[in-house]
Amino acid sequence: MLKMGSHRNASLTIDWNQFGPDVFRFEVLDTLDPPDVPDYDPTDDLKVLEELWINKLAPFGVAGYNTPRKS
């Protein structure tokens, strides 16, 4: 989406276009090992995992491109 200029995060898109992809690093922070259960839906588990990492990293403002969630 960034390469095509259609990412939903405007700030990230602006920096991507200005500085280029070589200044960005993407890393896998965690993985979800789904249980061996038929019809398992990982949606809720992925939301919890994402929230854990957002709380740990606090990627807001100069530290990242996330927007703090409203309480």
PQR file with spaces between the fields and no chain letter, atoms N, CA, C, O and H, PARSE charges and radii, in Angstrom:
ATOM       1  N    MET     1       0.823   -1.182    0.000 -0.4000 1.5000
ATOM       2  CA   MET     1       0.000    0.000    0.000 -0.0000 2.0000
ATOM       3  C    MET     1       0.873    1.255    0.000  0.5500 1.7000
ATOM       4  O    MET     1       0.535    2.251   -0.638 -0.5500 1.4000
ATOM       5  N    LEU     2       1.991    1.201    0.714 -0.4000 1.5000
ATOM       6  CA   LEU     2       2.884    2.360    0.709 -0.0000 2.0000
ATOM       7  C    LEU     2       3.496    2.575   -0.672  0.5500 1.7000
ATOM       8  O    LEU     2       3.602    3.706   -1.146 -0.5500 1.4000
ATOM       9  H    LEU     2       2.266    0.392    1.233  0.4000 1.0000
ATOM      10  N    LYS     3       3.887    1.500   -1.298 -0.4000 1.5000
ATOM      11  CA   LYS     3       4.483    1.617   -2.641 -0.0000 2.0000
ATOM      12  C    LYS     3       3.487    2.185   -3.641  0.5500 1.7000
ATOM      13  O    LYS     3       3.873    2.882   -4.580 -0.5500 1.4000
ATOM      14  H    LYS     3       3.801    0.581   -0.913  0.4000 1.0000
ATOM      15  N    MET     4       2.214    1.890   -3.442 -0.4000 1.5000
ATOM      16  CA   MET     4       1.183    2.354   -4.363 -0.0000 2.0000
ATOM      17  C    MET     4       0.609    3.709   -3.943  0.5500 1.7000
ATOM      18  O    MET     4      -0.216    4.278   -4.658 -0.5500 1.4000
ATOM      19  H    MET     4       1.901    1.324   -2.679  0.4000 1.0000
ATOM      20  N    GLY     5       1.044    4.234   -2.780 -0.4000 1.5000
ATOM      21  CA   GLY     5       0.565    5.525   -2.318 -0.0000 2.0000
ATOM      22  C    GLY     5      -0.840    5.511   -1.773  0.5500 1.7000
ATOM      23  O    GLY     5      -1.513    6.542   -1.757 -0.5500 1.4000
ATOM      24  H    GLY     5       1.714    3.772   -2.200  0.4000 1.0000
ATOM      25  N    SER     6      -1.295    4.343   -1.322 -0.4000 1.5000
ATOM      26  CA   SER     6      -2.675    4.250   -0.852 -0.0000 2.0000
ATOM      27  C    SER     6      -2.784    3.777    0.597  0.5500 1.7000
ATOM      28  O    SER     6      -3.821    3.245    0.993 -0.5500 1.4000
ATOM      29  H    SER     6      -0.748    3.506   -1.335  0.4000 1.0000
ATOM      30  N    HIS     7      -1.735    3.961    1.384 -0.4000 1.5000
ATOM      31  CA   HIS     7      -1.795    3.556    2.788 -0.0000 2.0000
ATOM      32  C    HIS     7      -2.708    4.506    3.549  0.5500 1.7000
ATOM      33  O    HIS     7      -2.761    5.696    3.240 -0.5500 1.4000
ATOM      34  H    HIS     7      -0.893    4.393    1.062  0.4000 1.0000
ATOM      35  N    ARG     8      -3.425    3.992    4.538 -0.4000 1.5000
ATOM      36  CA   ARG     8      -4.403    4.811    5.264 -0.0000 2.0000
ATOM      37  C    ARG     8      -3.762    5.771    6.268  0.5500 1.7000
ATOM      38  O    ARG     8      -4.422    6.689    6.755 -0.5500 1.4000
ATOM      39  H    ARG     8      -3.383    3.025    4.789  0.4000 1.0000
ATOM      40  N    ASN     9      -2.482    5.563    6.578 -0.4000 1.5000
ATOM      41  CA   ASN     9      -1.794    6.453    7.513 -0.0000 2.0000
ATOM      42  C    ASN     9      -1.074    7.533    6.711  0.5500 1.7000
ATOM      43  O    ASN     9      -0.035    7.282    6.101 -0.5500 1.4000
ATOM      44  H    ASN     9      -1.946    4.817    6.182  0.4000 1.0000
ATOM      45  N    ALA    10      -1.639    8.730    6.722 -0.4000 1.5000
ATOM      46  CA   ALA    10      -1.106    9.827    5.903 -0.0000 2.0000
ATOM      47  C    ALA    10       0.315   10.210    6.300  0.5500 1.7000
ATOM      48  O    ALA    10       1.143   10.464    5.425 -0.5500 1.4000
ATOM      49  H    ALA    10      -2.483    8.934    7.218  0.4000 1.0000
ATOM      50  N    SER    11       0.618   10.260    7.593 -0.4000 1.5000
ATOM      51  CA   SER    11       1.959   10.639    8.046 -0.0000 2.0000
ATOM      52  C    SER    11       3.006    9.640    7.582  0.5500 1.7000
ATOM      53  O    SER    11       4.094   10.020    7.150 -0.5500 1.4000
ATOM      54  H    SER    11      -0.055   10.054    8.304  0.4000 1.0000
ATOM      55  N    LEU    12       2.673    8.378    7.674 -0.4000 1.5000
ATOM      56  CA   LEU    12       3.589    7.336    7.216 -0.0000 2.0000
ATOM      57  C    LEU    12       3.801    7.435    5.712  0.5500 1.7000
ATOM      58  O    LEU    12       4.931    7.306    5.240 -0.5500 1.4000
ATOM      59  H    LEU    12       1.789    8.069    8.024  0.4000 1.0000
ATOM      60  N    THR    13       2.753    7.657    4.968 -0.4000 1.5000
ATOM      61  CA   THR    13       2.847    7.787    3.516 -0.0000 2.0000
ATOM      62  C    THR    13       3.718    8.978    3.123  0.5500 1.7000
ATOM      63  O    THR    13       4.530    8.879    2.204 -0.5500 1.4000
ATOM      64  H    THR    13       1.836    7.761    5.352  0.4000 1.0000
ATOM      65  N    ILE    14       3.552   10.087    3.807 -0.4000 1.5000
ATOM      66  CA   ILE    14       4.353   11.280    3.515 -0.0000 2.0000
ATOM      67  C    ILE    14       5.834   10.992    3.748  0.5500 1.7000
ATOM      68  O    ILE    14       6.668   11.306    2.899 -0.5500 1.4000
ATOM      69  H    ILE    14       2.892   10.168    4.554  0.4000 1.0000
ATOM      70  N    ASP    15       6.162   10.399    4.888 -0.4000 1.5000
ATOM      71  CA   ASP    15       7.561   10.086    5.178 -0.0000 2.0000
ATOM      72  C    ASP    15       8.117    9.045    4.216  0.5500 1.7000
ATOM      73  O    ASP    15       9.274    9.139    3.805 -0.5500 1.4000
ATOM      74  H    ASP    15       5.485   10.143    5.578  0.4000 1.0000
ATOM      75  N    TRP    16       7.313    8.061    3.855 -0.4000 1.5000
ATOM      76  CA   TRP    16       7.723    7.030    2.894 -0.0000 2.0000
ATOM      77  C    TRP    16       8.090    7.681    1.558  0.5500 1.7000
ATOM      78  O    TRP    16       9.110    7.352    0.952 -0.5500 1.4000
ATOM      79  H    TRP    16       6.373    7.985    4.189  0.4000 1.0000
ATOM      80  N    ASN    17       7.255    8.593    1.119 -0.4000 1.5000
ATOM      81  CA   ASN    17       7.512    9.266   -0.160 -0.0000 2.0000
ATOM      82  C    ASN    17       8.700   10.219   -0.070  0.5500 1.7000
ATOM      83  O    ASN    17       9.464   10.346   -1.026 -0.5500 1.4000
ATOM      84  H    ASN    17       6.426    8.860    1.610  0.4000 1.0000
ATOM      85  N    GLN    18       8.859   10.883    1.058 -0.4000 1.5000
ATOM      86  CA   GLN    18       9.937   11.863    1.214 -0.0000 2.0000
ATOM      87  C    GLN    18      11.296   11.187    1.400  0.5500 1.7000
ATOM      88  O    GLN    18      12.278   11.599    0.783 -0.5500 1.4000
ATOM      89  H    GLN    18       8.238   10.780    1.835  0.4000 1.0000
ATOM      90  N    PHE    19      11.363   10.157    2.240 -0.4000 1.5000
ATOM      91  CA   PHE    19      12.650    9.550    2.596 -0.0000 2.0000
ATOM      92  C    PHE    19      12.952    8.254    1.856  0.5500 1.7000
ATOM      93  O    PHE    19      14.106    7.830    1.799 -0.5500 1.4000
ATOM      94  H    PHE    19      10.566    9.822    2.741  0.4000 1.0000
ATOM      95  N    GLY    20      11.938    7.627    1.294 -0.4000 1.5000
ATOM      96  CA   GLY    20      12.120    6.387    0.557 -0.0000 2.0000
ATOM      97  C    GLY    20      12.068    5.163    1.447  0.5500 1.7000
ATOM      98  O    GLY    20      12.227    5.262    2.663 -0.5500 1.4000
ATOM      99  H    GLY    20      11.000    7.972    1.340  0.4000 1.0000
ATOM     100  N    PRO    21      11.846    4.017    0.843 -0.5600 1.5000
ATOM     101  CA   PRO    21      11.660    2.779    1.611  0.2800 2.0000
ATOM     102  C    PRO    21      12.924    2.288    2.317  0.5500 1.7000
ATOM     103  O    PRO    21      12.828    1.506    3.263 -0.5500 1.4000
ATOM     104  N    ASP    22      14.092    2.723    1.884 -0.4000 1.5000
ATOM     105  CA   ASP    22      15.325    2.212    2.482 -0.0000 2.0000
ATOM     106  C    ASP    22      15.557    2.678    3.914  0.5500 1.7000
ATOM     107  O    ASP    22      16.372    2.088    4.623 -0.5500 1.4000
ATOM     108  H    ASP    22      14.170    3.358    1.116  0.4000 1.0000
ATOM     109  N    VAL    23      14.859    3.725    4.357 -0.4000 1.5000
ATOM     110  CA   VAL    23      15.046    4.204    5.730 -0.0000 2.0000
ATOM     111  C    VAL    23      14.088    3.523    6.711  0.5500 1.7000
ATOM     112  O    VAL    23      14.162    3.767    7.916 -0.5500 1.4000
ATOM     113  H    VAL    23      14.197    4.205    3.781  0.4000 1.0000
ATOM     114  N    PHE    24      13.200    2.681    6.211 -0.4000 1.5000
ATOM     115  CA   PHE    24      12.240    1.987    7.057 -0.0000 2.0000
ATOM     116  C    PHE    24      12.677    0.549    7.284  0.5500 1.7000
ATOM     117  O    PHE    24      13.290   -0.080    6.422 -0.5500 1.4000
ATOM     118  H    PHE    24      13.139    2.483    5.233  0.4000 1.0000
ATOM     119  N    ARG    25      12.345    0.046    8.470 -0.4000 1.5000
ATOM     120  CA   ARG    25      12.646   -1.353    8.799 -0.0000 2.0000
ATOM     121  C    ARG    25      11.370   -1.976    9.351  0.5500 1.7000
ATOM     122  O    ARG    25      10.742   -1.437   10.262 -0.5500 1.4000
ATOM     123  H    ARG    25      11.847    0.557    9.171  0.4000 1.0000
ATOM     124  N    PHE    26      11.009   -3.092    8.797 -0.4000 1.5000
ATOM     125  CA   PHE    26       9.830   -3.822    9.251 -0.0000 2.0000
ATOM     126  C    PHE    26      10.298   -5.110    9.913  0.5500 1.7000
ATOM     127  O    PHE    26      11.094   -5.857    9.344 -0.5500 1.4000
ATOM     128  H    PHE    26      11.520   -3.530    8.057  0.4000 1.0000
ATOM     129  N    GLU    27       9.801   -5.362   11.108 -0.4000 1.5000
ATOM     130  CA   GLU    27      10.198   -6.545   11.870 -0.0000 2.0000
ATOM     131  C    GLU    27       8.969   -7.292   12.366  0.5500 1.7000
ATOM     132  O    GLU    27       7.939   -6.686   12.663 -0.5500 1.4000
ATOM     133  H    GLU    27       9.154   -4.755   11.570  0.4000 1.0000
ATOM     134  N    VAL    28       9.085   -8.593   12.450 -0.4000 1.5000
ATOM     135  CA   VAL    28       8.053   -9.411   13.087 -0.0000 2.0000
ATOM     136  C    VAL    28       8.332   -9.367   14.583  0.5500 1.7000
ATOM     137  O    VAL    28       9.388   -9.816   15.030 -0.5500 1.4000
ATOM     138  H    VAL    28       9.922   -9.085   12.209  0.4000 1.0000
ATOM     139  N    LEU    29       7.408   -8.837   15.349 -0.4000 1.5000
ATOM     140  CA   LEU    29       7.589   -8.709   16.793 -0.0000 2.0000
ATOM     141  C    LEU    29       7.117   -9.929   17.551  0.5500 1.7000
ATOM     142  O    LEU    29       7.615  -10.233   18.635 -0.5500 1.4000
ATOM     143  H    LEU    29       6.551   -8.472   14.986  0.4000 1.0000
ATOM     144  N    ASP    30       6.165  -10.618   16.985 -0.4000 1.5000
ATOM     145  CA   ASP    30       5.564  -11.745   17.688 -0.0000 2.0000
ATOM     146  C    ASP    30       4.811  -12.592   16.671  0.5500 1.7000
ATOM     147  O    ASP    30       4.552  -12.148   15.552 -0.5500 1.4000
ATOM     148  H    ASP    30       5.760  -10.371   16.104  0.4000 1.0000
ATOM     149  N    THR    31       4.471  -13.777   17.055 -0.4000 1.5000
ATOM     150  CA   THR    31       3.647  -14.636   16.207 -0.0000 2.0000
ATOM     151  C    THR    31       2.533  -15.229   17.059  0.5500 1.7000
ATOM     152  O    THR    31       2.641  -15.348   18.279 -0.5500 1.4000
ATOM     153  H    THR    31       4.681  -14.138   17.964  0.4000 1.0000
ATOM     154  N    LEU    32       1.492  -15.586   16.387 -0.4000 1.5000
ATOM     155  CA   LEU    32       0.360  -16.218   17.052 -0.0000 2.0000
ATOM     156  C    LEU    32       0.293  -17.661   16.573  0.5500 1.7000
ATOM     157  O    LEU    32       0.110  -17.928   15.385 -0.5500 1.4000
ATOM     158  H    LEU    32       1.405  -15.489   15.396  0.4000 1.0000
ATOM     159  N    ASP    33       0.444  -18.578   17.506 -0.4000 1.5000
ATOM     160  CA   ASP    33       0.327  -19.992   17.178 -0.0000 2.0000
ATOM     161  C    ASP    33      -1.113  -20.415   17.422  0.5500 1.7000
ATOM     162  O    ASP    33      -1.516  -20.628   18.566 -0.5500 1.4000
ATOM     163  H    ASP    33       0.593  -18.361   18.471  0.4000 1.0000
ATOM     164  N    PRO    34      -1.887  -20.536   16.355 -0.5600 1.5000
ATOM     165  CA   PRO    34      -3.306  -20.874   16.537  0.2800 2.0000
ATOM     166  C    PRO    34      -3.487  -22.303   17.035  0.5500 1.7000
ATOM     167  O    PRO    34      -2.724  -23.202   16.681 -0.5500 1.4000
ATOM     168  N    PRO    35      -4.490  -22.492   17.846 -0.5600 1.5000
ATOM     169  CA   PRO    35      -4.771  -23.856   18.316  0.2800 2.0000
ATOM     170  C    PRO    35      -5.265  -24.713   17.155  0.5500 1.7000
ATOM     171  O    PRO    35      -5.779  -24.214   16.155 -0.5500 1.4000
ATOM     172  N    ASP    36      -5.094  -25.986   17.322 -0.4000 1.5000
ATOM     173  CA   ASP    36      -5.544  -26.924   16.290 -0.0000 2.0000
ATOM     174  C    ASP    36      -7.027  -27.203   16.492  0.5500 1.7000
ATOM     175  O    ASP    36      -7.435  -28.299   16.875 -0.5500 1.4000
ATOM     176  H    ASP    36      -4.676  -26.392   18.134  0.4000 1.0000
ATOM     177  N    VAL    37      -7.819  -26.165   16.220 -0.4000 1.5000
ATOM     178  CA   VAL    37      -9.265  -26.233   16.412 -0.0000 2.0000
ATOM     179  C    VAL    37      -9.927  -25.846   15.088  0.5500 1.7000
ATOM     180  O    VAL    37      -9.594  -24.815   14.503 -0.5500 1.4000
ATOM     181  H    VAL    37      -7.487  -25.274   15.909  0.4000 1.0000
ATOM     182  N    PRO    38     -10.850  -26.659   14.625 -0.5600 1.5000
ATOM     183  CA   PRO    38     -11.542  -26.292   13.386  0.2800 2.0000
ATOM     184  C    PRO    38     -12.275  -24.956   13.526  0.5500 1.7000
ATOM     185  O    PRO    38     -12.831  -24.652   14.581 -0.5500 1.4000
ATOM     186  N    ASP    39     -12.272  -24.173   12.464 -0.4000 1.5000
ATOM     187  CA   ASP    39     -12.972  -22.892   12.413 -0.0000 2.0000
ATOM     188  C    ASP    39     -12.458  -21.866   13.421  0.5500 1.7000
ATOM     189  O    ASP    39     -13.201  -20.974   13.830 -0.5500 1.4000
ATOM     190  H    ASP    39     -11.820  -24.420   11.607  0.4000 1.0000
ATOM     191  N    TYR    40     -11.189  -21.988   13.824 -0.4000 1.5000
ATOM     192  CA   TYR    40     -10.600  -21.013   14.748 -0.0000 2.0000
ATOM     193  C    TYR    40     -10.556  -19.644   14.085  0.5500 1.7000
ATOM     194  O    TYR    40     -10.091  -19.512   12.953 -0.5500 1.4000
ATOM     195  H    TYR    40     -10.586  -22.713   13.492  0.4000 1.0000
ATOM     196  N    ASP    41     -11.038  -18.633   14.787 -0.4000 1.5000
ATOM     197  CA   ASP    41     -11.001  -17.259   14.299 -0.0000 2.0000
ATOM     198  C    ASP    41      -9.986  -16.495   15.147  0.5500 1.7000
ATOM     199  O    ASP    41     -10.225  -16.283   16.336 -0.5500 1.4000
ATOM     200  H    ASP    41     -11.416  -18.740   15.706  0.4000 1.0000
ATOM     201  N    PRO    42      -8.863  -16.077   14.572 -0.5600 1.5000
ATOM     202  CA   PRO    42      -7.812  -15.429   15.349  0.2800 2.0000
ATOM     203  C    PRO    42      -8.051  -13.944   15.637  0.5500 1.7000
ATOM     204  O    PRO    42      -7.212  -13.306   16.273 -0.5500 1.4000
ATOM     205  N    THR    43      -9.159  -13.389   15.190 -0.4000 1.5000
ATOM     206  CA   THR    43      -9.385  -11.951   15.279 -0.0000 2.0000
ATOM     207  C    THR    43      -9.178  -11.407   16.689  0.5500 1.7000
ATOM     208  O    THR    43      -8.404  -10.468   16.872 -0.5500 1.4000
ATOM     209  H    THR    43      -9.840  -13.907   14.673  0.4000 1.0000
ATOM     210  N    ASP    44      -9.842  -11.967   17.674 -0.4000 1.5000
ATOM     211  CA   ASP    44      -9.730  -11.457   19.045 -0.0000 2.0000
ATOM     212  C    ASP    44      -8.324  -11.652   19.605  0.5500 1.7000
ATOM     213  O    ASP    44      -7.793  -10.764   20.272 -0.5500 1.4000
ATOM     214  H    ASP    44     -10.471  -12.730   17.525  0.4000 1.0000
ATOM     215  N    ASP    45      -7.722  -12.800   19.340 -0.4000 1.5000
ATOM     216  CA   ASP    45      -6.370  -13.062   19.825 -0.0000 2.0000
ATOM     217  C    ASP    45      -5.360  -12.091   19.199  0.5500 1.7000
ATOM     218  O    ASP    45      -4.437  -11.636   19.876 -0.5500 1.4000
ATOM     219  H    ASP    45      -8.153  -13.522   18.799  0.4000 1.0000
ATOM     220  N    LEU    46      -5.531  -11.778   17.929 -0.4000 1.5000
ATOM     221  CA   LEU    46      -4.638  -10.830   17.263 -0.0000 2.0000
ATOM     222  C    LEU    46      -4.797   -9.421   17.830  0.5500 1.7000
ATOM     223  O    LEU    46      -3.815   -8.691   17.958 -0.5500 1.4000
ATOM     224  H    LEU    46      -6.280  -12.147   17.380  0.4000 1.0000
ATOM     225  N    LYS    47      -6.017   -9.040   18.166 -0.4000 1.5000
ATOM     226  CA   LYS    47      -6.250   -7.727   18.772 -0.0000 2.0000
ATOM     227  C    LYS    47      -5.556   -7.627   20.128  0.5500 1.7000
ATOM     228  O    LYS    47      -4.967   -6.594   20.450 -0.5500 1.4000
ATOM     229  H    LYS    47      -6.815   -9.634   18.062  0.4000 1.0000
ATOM     230  N    VAL    48      -5.622   -8.686   20.914 -0.4000 1.5000
ATOM     231  CA   VAL    48      -4.962   -8.704   22.226 -0.0000 2.0000
ATOM     232  C    VAL    48      -3.450   -8.607   22.049  0.5500 1.7000
ATOM     233  O    VAL    48      -2.790   -7.844   22.756 -0.5500 1.4000
ATOM     234  H    VAL    48      -6.100   -9.524   20.653  0.4000 1.0000
ATOM     235  N    LEU    49      -2.903   -9.367   21.120 -0.4000 1.5000
ATOM     236  CA   LEU    49      -1.466   -9.351   20.855 -0.0000 2.0000
ATOM     237  C    LEU    49      -1.016   -7.965   20.389  0.5500 1.7000
ATOM     238  O    LEU    49       0.016   -7.461   20.833 -0.5500 1.4000
ATOM     239  H    LEU    49      -3.439   -9.986   20.546  0.4000 1.0000
ATOM     240  N    GLU    50      -1.783   -7.361   19.504 -0.4000 1.5000
ATOM     241  CA   GLU    50      -1.468   -6.011   19.036 -0.0000 2.0000
ATOM     242  C    GLU    50      -1.481   -5.024   20.196  0.5500 1.7000
ATOM     243  O    GLU    50      -0.578   -4.195   20.313 -0.5500 1.4000
ATOM     244  H    GLU    50      -2.621   -7.770   19.143  0.4000 1.0000
ATOM     245  N    GLU    51      -2.479   -5.101   21.043 -0.4000 1.5000
ATOM     246  CA   GLU    51      -2.590   -4.192   22.182 -0.0000 2.0000
ATOM     247  C    GLU    51      -1.408   -4.352   23.138  0.5500 1.7000
ATOM     248  O    GLU    51      -0.906   -3.364   23.673 -0.5500 1.4000
ATOM     249  H    GLU    51      -3.213   -5.774   20.949  0.4000 1.0000
ATOM     250  N    LEU    52      -0.963   -5.583   23.352 -0.4000 1.5000
ATOM     251  CA   LEU    52       0.201   -5.819   24.204 -0.0000 2.0000
ATOM     252  C    LEU    52       1.429   -5.102   23.663  0.5500 1.7000
ATOM     253  O    LEU    52       2.160   -4.460   24.417 -0.5500 1.4000
ATOM     254  H    LEU    52      -1.370   -6.386   22.917  0.4000 1.0000
ATOM     255  N    TRP    53       1.658   -5.209   22.353 -0.4000 1.5000
ATOM     256  CA   TRP    53       2.835   -4.571   21.753 -0.0000 2.0000
ATOM     257  C    TRP    53       2.694   -3.061   21.693  0.5500 1.7000
ATOM     258  O    TRP    53       3.683   -2.347   21.861 -0.5500 1.4000
ATOM     259  H    TRP    53       1.065   -5.731   21.740  0.4000 1.0000
ATOM     260  N    ILE    54       1.507   -2.564   21.461 -0.4000 1.5000
ATOM     261  CA   ILE    54       1.301   -1.113   21.461 -0.0000 2.0000
ATOM     262  C    ILE    54       1.577   -0.560   22.857  0.5500 1.7000
ATOM     263  O    ILE    54       2.205    0.490   22.990 -0.5500 1.4000
ATOM     264  H    ILE    54       0.704   -3.144   21.324  0.4000 1.0000
ATOM     265  N    ASN    55       1.120   -1.245   23.885 -0.4000 1.5000
ATOM     266  CA   ASN    55       1.389   -0.804   25.258 -0.0000 2.0000
ATOM     267  C    ASN    55       2.878   -0.872   25.586  0.5500 1.7000
ATOM     268  O    ASN    55       3.405    0.004   26.272 -0.5500 1.4000
ATOM     269  H    ASN    55       0.610   -2.098   23.776  0.4000 1.0000
ATOM     270  N    LYS    56       3.546   -1.898   25.103 -0.4000 1.5000
ATOM     271  CA   LYS    56       4.967   -2.078   25.393 -0.0000 2.0000
ATOM     272  C    LYS    56       5.828   -1.050   24.654  0.5500 1.7000
ATOM     273  O    LYS    56       6.747   -0.482   25.244 -0.5500 1.4000
ATOM     274  H    LYS    56       3.118   -2.609   24.546  0.4000 1.0000
ATOM     275  N    LEU    57       5.547   -0.809   23.392 -0.4000 1.5000
ATOM     276  CA   LEU    57       6.394    0.059   22.571 -0.0000 2.0000
ATOM     277  C    LEU    57       5.977    1.528   22.586  0.5500 1.7000
ATOM     278  O    LEU    57       6.804    2.407   22.342 -0.5500 1.4000
ATOM     279  H    LEU    57       4.801   -1.271   22.912  0.4000 1.0000
ATOM     280  N    ALA    58       4.705    1.800   22.869 -0.4000 1.5000
ATOM     281  CA   ALA    58       4.166    3.169   22.841 -0.0000 2.0000
ATOM     282  C    ALA    58       4.605    3.903   21.572  0.5500 1.7000
ATOM     283  O    ALA    58       5.289    4.923   21.656 -0.5500 1.4000
ATOM     284  H    ALA    58       4.033    1.085   23.067  0.4000 1.0000
ATOM     285  N    PRO    59       4.216    3.393   20.391 -0.5600 1.5000
ATOM     286  CA   PRO    59       4.674    3.970   19.126  0.2800 2.0000
ATOM     287  C    PRO    59       3.865    5.189   18.685  0.5500 1.7000
ATOM     288  O    PRO    59       3.188    5.164   17.658 -0.5500 1.4000
ATOM     289  N    PHE    60       3.950    6.248   19.476 -0.4000 1.5000
ATOM     290  CA   PHE    60       3.165    7.447   19.218 -0.0000 2.0000
ATOM     291  C    PHE    60       4.097    8.644   19.016  0.5500 1.7000
ATOM     292  O    PHE    60       5.224    8.649   19.512 -0.5500 1.4000
ATOM     293  H    PHE    60       4.500    6.268   20.311  0.4000 1.0000
ATOM     294  N    GLY    61       3.628    9.643   18.296 -0.4000 1.5000
ATOM     295  CA   GLY    61       4.417   10.854   18.082 -0.0000 2.0000
ATOM     296  C    GLY    61       5.730   10.557   17.386  0.5500 1.7000
ATOM     297  O    GLY    61       5.743    9.909   16.340 -0.5500 1.4000
ATOM     298  H    GLY    61       2.713    9.639   17.893  0.4000 1.0000
ATOM     299  N    VAL    62       6.839   11.023   17.952 -0.4000 1.5000
ATOM     300  CA   VAL    62       8.147   10.813   17.328 -0.0000 2.0000
ATOM     301  C    VAL    62       8.604    9.358   17.421  0.5500 1.7000
ATOM     302  O    VAL    62       9.553    8.965   16.743 -0.5500 1.4000
ATOM     303  H    VAL    62       6.829   11.549   18.802  0.4000 1.0000
ATOM     304  N    ALA    63       7.943    8.561   18.246 -0.4000 1.5000
ATOM     305  CA   ALA    63       8.320    7.161   18.425 -0.0000 2.0000
ATOM     306  C    ALA    63       7.613    6.219   17.458  0.5500 1.7000
ATOM     307  O    ALA    63       7.856    5.013   17.489 -0.5500 1.4000
ATOM     308  H    ALA    63       7.171    8.879   18.797  0.4000 1.0000
ATOM     309  N    GLY    64       6.742    6.746   16.603 -0.4000 1.5000
ATOM     310  CA   GLY    64       6.047    5.872   15.671 -0.0000 2.0000
ATOM     311  C    GLY    64       4.894    6.564   14.990  0.5500 1.7000
ATOM     312  O    GLY    64       4.707    7.774   15.113 -0.5500 1.4000
ATOM     313  H    GLY    64       6.545    7.726   16.578  0.4000 1.0000
ATOM     314  N    TYR    65       4.132    5.780   14.276 -0.4000 1.5000
ATOM     315  CA   TYR    65       3.057    6.329   13.459 -0.0000 2.0000
ATOM     316  C    TYR    65       1.665    6.000   13.989  0.5500 1.7000
ATOM     317  O    TYR    65       0.669    6.318   13.339 -0.5500 1.4000
ATOM     318  H    TYR    65       4.284    4.796   14.176  0.4000 1.0000
ATOM     319  N    ASN    66       1.582    5.376   15.144 -0.4000 1.5000
ATOM     320  CA   ASN    66       0.275    5.060   15.706 -0.0000 2.0000
ATOM     321  C    ASN    66      -0.336    6.294   16.359  0.5500 1.7000
ATOM     322  O    ASN    66       0.373    7.208   16.780 -0.5500 1.4000
ATOM     323  H    ASN    66       2.391    5.117   15.672  0.4000 1.0000
ATOM     324  N    THR    67      -1.656    6.303   16.435 -0.4000 1.5000
ATOM     325  CA   THR    67      -2.397    7.349   17.113 -0.0000 2.0000
ATOM     326  C    THR    67      -2.917    6.769   18.422  0.5500 1.7000
ATOM     327  O    THR    67      -3.525    5.698   18.422 -0.5500 1.4000
ATOM     328  H    THR    67      -2.232    5.561   16.093  0.4000 1.0000
ATOM     329  N    PRO    68      -2.688    7.456   19.535 -0.5600 1.5000
ATOM     330  CA   PRO    68      -3.202    6.929   20.798  0.2800 2.0000
ATOM     331  C    PRO    68      -4.707    6.706   20.725  0.5500 1.7000
ATOM     332  O    PRO    68      -5.437    7.520   20.158 -0.5500 1.4000
ATOM     333  N    ARG    69      -5.161    5.610   21.294 -0.4000 1.5000
ATOM     334  CA   ARG    69      -6.585    5.317   21.305 -0.0000 2.0000
ATOM     335  C    ARG    69      -7.280    6.195   22.322  0.5500 1.7000
ATOM     336  O    ARG    69      -6.736    6.503   23.382 -0.5500 1.4000
ATOM     337  H    ARG    69      -4.568    4.949   21.754  0.4000 1.0000
ATOM     338  N    LYS    70      -8.491    6.590   21.979 -0.4000 1.5000
ATOM     339  CA   LYS    70      -9.285    7.399   22.907 -0.0000 2.0000
ATOM     340  C    LYS    70      -9.890    6.494   23.956  0.5500 1.7000
ATOM     341  O    LYS    70     -10.349    5.392   23.655 -0.5500 1.4000
ATOM     342  H    LYS    70      -8.933    6.340   21.118  0.4000 1.0000
ATOM     343  N    SER    71      -9.887    6.963   25.174 -0.4000 1.5000
ATOM     344  CA   SER    71     -10.423    6.154   26.285 -0.0000 2.0000
ATOM     345  C    SER    71     -11.918    6.125   26.284  0.5500 1.7000
ATOM     346  O    SER    71     -12.524    5.492   27.148 -0.5500 1.4000
ATOM     347  H    SER    71      -9.514    7.858   25.418  0.4000 1.0000
